[in-house]
Each structure stands twice: as structure tokens, then as C-alpha cells.
């Protein structure tokens, strides 16, 4: 574990604790792959999914993963669909 990754983990722990005080659930993952798996863990087949222009979703590859899954209805505001 690098110093940077340790810093991110500790910062996330603090942030998650502060979110819990406001009754908001937070999760920490250490890689893009884990983030995609975590996102899929919240979804059910045949759900309607849209997003508000999040660059993070595109950067981690979640949008292509959702498209490839083929079991969701996606509303992509950039495609006007």
C-alpha cells in the first residue's frame, strides 16, 4: 500500500463517518473495477438508469459496462435518448 492510497483510505473513512451522521450511506473502493462492481450491486435487472453528466462514471468505465450488460434501460442525456 502506498502512502497516497493510505491517505485516500483514511480520508474516505472520515468522510463516510461524517456522511453517516447525516444518514447518508457511503462506500470506499480502491479501484475502478471495484467501483463498477459496487455500482452493479445496487442495481436490479430491467431498471431504468440515467445520470446527471458525471464524468467519474465515464472515467471509470461504468457507462460502457452498463451498456454491455444489456439488461438495463439507459437514458443518456448526451445521446438525447
PyMOL commands that set and color helices and strands:
alter all, ss='L'
color gray80, all
select helices_A, chain A and resi 3-21+32-41+55-60+62-69
alter helices_A, ss='H'
color red, helices_A
select strands_A, chain A and resi 48-50+73-75
alter strands_A, ss='S'
color yellow, strands_A
deselect
rebuild
show_as cartoon
